[in-house]
């Protein structure tokens, strides 16, 4: 796993959102095949945006309170936050450029 990806608990997650970087969060589970297929995409984004975007993976089985907070009903679900505000939600398996487009629009502002 990439060193640039964090696996936060609830308090760490809240601190991450208060940080000065945009945050991409992948809500997933070990048993979810599409989630496992998305894993390399998230790794790639973690490396591409290292130092500019915080990339996190939240296992919904291990952090059910976070999944409930954001009403995660299908996984994988990727949420993108900027300045603590939710700016994009993608449900299901997507290609890296879908997420990169949103991140680039935030970073370029």
Secondary structure, DSSP 4 states (H G I P E B T S, - for coil): --TTEE---HHHHHHHHTSSSEEEEEEE-TT-HHHHHHHHHHHHHHHHTTTTEEEEEEETTT-HHHHHHTT--SSSEEEEEETTEEEEEEES---HHHHHHHHHHHHT-
